[in-house]
Amino acid sequence: MGNIAEQTTVARAVQKRGVGLHTGAEAALALLPAPSDTGIVFVTSSGVEIPALADSVVGTERATSLGQGGGGVRAVEHILAALYALGVDNARLEIDGPEVPAGDGSARGWVALIRQAGRKRLGRQRKTGTLRAPVWMGEGSSWAMVIPSRSALSLAVAVDYADTVVGRQIIWLPGAARRFAAEIAPARTFAFQHELEQLRAAGLAKGGGAENAFTVGPQGYSGPLRFADEVVRHKALDLLGDLSLCGRRLQAQVIAVRPGHRLNVALAKAVRASLEKPVEHGPG
């Protein structure tokens, strides 16, 4: 659905309710049409508007959180990945609650909701930006690189949990947006069993359970997997959502080794800073 020149929005308003994975709080999110050049904007129940851009990030602990003007919203990465992959450039996301509903811990429900809303062309071309040179970001044993390309965004992601059942997993996704719905969106959030007590002590994972996450323990996984390499696919999902915070559709190859939200967001900020000034085109 993704590669068209015109900006788009959703065709009609749709809504989803659910519990936040980390806060455990009930929340409702309404996905609404927006005019061209709006971008993706979260709107809190108090009316605070928060652009889905890297500059709005206020937290990266186990999820990406945005905030501005006293308002905030947690765990935005899954719906942002779905909006990017399905080619939605402009939308208002009205959120009643502190956190985006977790659904089943993947982006599959957001893909279904966006498809239910449909997509509408807005008669104005997408803004374009050119990456001047490769962008690299590293932290400890984790690193990521964005390499300019003439083709649609591709992702290569690797994880290394060699001392667990996960082991080393690598996935290469050329044309990531095109393959998103079938190969990335269904991959669920996960945690290691030994982390759970620490997460809850930190006020996280209050809404986590078998319905929206799986755990990795000494004896294996807490239940059946959707993919043999579901862990690395979920990392690719998070990466795509966080990278969308650069505010442009990227023509690039992205390589990420042991990525996490903090690294992903730092990369999105660096990419955003490296993009040349967008060239705007008139209607049609």
N, C-alpha and C positions, 0 to 999 in steps of 0.2 A: 504493500500500500504506500510506501514511503517516498519514492523518487518522483515527485512532480515539481514543476517550477513555481506554481502559485502557492501562496500562503493558504493555510486551511484553519478551520475551527471545527468543533463538533456541530452537528446539524440540529440537535435538540438537547434539552436538559435531561440528565439522568442522575440517579442517586444510589448510594450504597451505604449501608449501616454495618456496624460491627464493633469488635473489641480491639483495642490497641495491644500489640504484642508486649510492649514494655510497661506501659502505664496500667494496663488492665481496664482502662476506662472505656465506656461506651462512646461511640462517635458516629457522626454522619458526615458523609462527603457528597456534595452536589457538584457535578461537572456541568458547566454552563458554557454556551457559546460566547465568543469575545471577538471584537473587531481586529482587523489586520494590525500588525505591529504592537499588539498587546503583549505577546509572549504568554508564558504560563505563569499565572499569578494565583497564589493562595490568598483567601480572604477569611479572616477569623470571625467568630461570632460577634466580636466587638467592633468589627468593621476595619480592622487593620489589614492592609494589603501588603503581601510579601512576595516580591518577584522570585521566581525559581531560578536564581542565579547564584553563582559561587560566592559572591559578596554577601549574600544573605545567610550563609551558613554560620550557625552558632554552636553546633555540636556534632561530633562524629563518633560518639561512644556507642558501638554496636548498631548504629543507624545514623542516618543523616538528618539533622534538625535545622530548620530555618527559623529566623526571627527578625523582627524589625518593629520599632515603635512600640515596644511593650507587648507585642503579640508574638506567638510562635506556634510551630507545628512540627511534630517529630515523625520520623520514619517516612520520608517522602520518596525514597529512591525507587520503590517498585512501581508506583503509578507514573512517575516521571519516565522510567524506562519504557513503559507501555505506550505512553503518549508519543515519545520520540519514535519508537519502532513503528507505530501505526500512522505516523506522519501528521500528527496534530501539532500545529505551530502555536496556536493561540487558544487559550481557554481560561476561564475563571473557575477555581476550585474552592467552593465555599465549605469550610470545615467547621463543624460544631463539635468541639472536643479537642483534647490536647495532642492527639496522635491520629495519623491516618489508619483506618481500620486494617487489620492484618489479613483478613480473609483466611485463606488456607496456608498463609505464609509464603505464597508465591505471587507472581503477577498475573496468573491465569484469570482470576476474577476481574482484574482491571482490563484485560484484553476483551473479555466478554462485554463489559460495561461500555467500553469505547465503541465496540462494534454495534452495540444496541443503540448508542447515540448517533452513529453515522458520522460522516465527515462532509464538510461543506467547503468549497473553494471560495476564496474571497476576492479574486480578481486583481490581486496585487502580488508581484513576484516576491519570492523569499529574498531576504537580505543575504548577501554572500560575503564571506570573509576567507581570505587565503592565509593558510599557515605558512609563515616565512621559512621555517626550518624545523627539524625535529625538536620536540620538547621532551625533556627527560626529568624524572623526579624519583628520588630514592630516599629510603629511611631504613637503616639497619640492613636486614637481608631482603627487604621488600623494595621493588623498583618497578617503574612503568615508563613507557616511551610512546609518544605519538609521532608517527612518521607521515608526512604529507603524501597523498596519493591522488590519482585521477579517478579512482573508483569509490564506490560507497564504503561507508565505515565497516572495517573488519576488526575482529577481536581475536587475539591469541592470549589465553589466560592459563597460568600454571599455579598449582598449589602444592605444598610439600608438608604433609603430616606423616612423615616416614615411620614414626613410632606408633602409629595407630592403624586401624583397619582402612582408613581413607588412603593412606600411602601417598604416592605422587600422582597427580592427575593433571592432564593437559588437554585443552580444547582449542581448536582453530575454527573460527566462524567467519569465513568470508561472506560479505553481504549480511552482516549480523541482523539488521532491521528486518530483512526479508525472511529470515529464519527464526525470528524471535518467538512468534506465537507457538510454534511447535517444539522448538528445541531449547529455548531459554526460559520463557515465561512460566512453565509448570514447575521449575526447580524451587524447592522450598527452603526457608530459613532453617539453619541448623545450629546446634551448640554441642560442645563437648560436655559429657556428664560431670566431669570434675569442675567445670566452670559454673554450674548452676547455682550452687550455694553462694558463690562470690557475686554472681550477677544479681541475685535477689537481695543480697546485703547492700548492693549498690543502688537498689531501687529499680532494677531492670527486670525484664522477663516476667512481670507480674501477671500478664495475660497469656503467657506461653503455655502450651499443652500439646497433646498429640494431634489436635485438630489443626494446628498452625505451625508446627515445627517438628523436626526429628532430632534425636540426640545420638551422639557417637560415644560409645562406652568401651571398656576393655574387652567385652565379649562381642562387640559389633554394633549394629544400628538398632534403634528402638523399634523399628518396624520396617515394612517393605519400602524400597526406594522406587521412585518414578524413573530414574535413570541410574545405571551403574556408577556413573560419574556425576551424580546430582550435586555434590559439594562444589566442584569447580564450575558447574553450570550456574549455580546460585551466585557464585562470585562474579561470573560474567554478567548476570542480571544486575547486581548491585553496581558494578563498574559502569554499565551503560546508563543507569539512572543518574549516577553521580556525574558522569561526563556530560550529560545533557545540561548541567548547570553552567557550561561555558556559553550557553545561549545561542549557539549556531549548530546547524547540521554539518557534520564533519565529513570531509572526504579524506580519509586517513586510515592507516593501519595502526592499531593499538596493541602493544605487547605489555602484559602485566604479569609480574611474578610475585606471588604471595600478596596480592592486593588486599586492602582494607579501606574503610570509608575515609580515614584521615589522608591516606595516600591518594585515593581517587579524587578527593576534593582539592587537594593541593595541585594535582595534575590539571583538573578543570580550571583552576585559577590561572595556572601558568599558560594553558592553551588560550584562555580568554585574553590574557595580556599580550599574547604573541600574534593574535589575529590582526590582520591589517584592517584599517577603517572600512566598515562595510560600504558597499556600493548599492545605492537604492535605485530601483527601477520603477517606472510608472506602471499603470494598469496594463494587464494583458501583455 
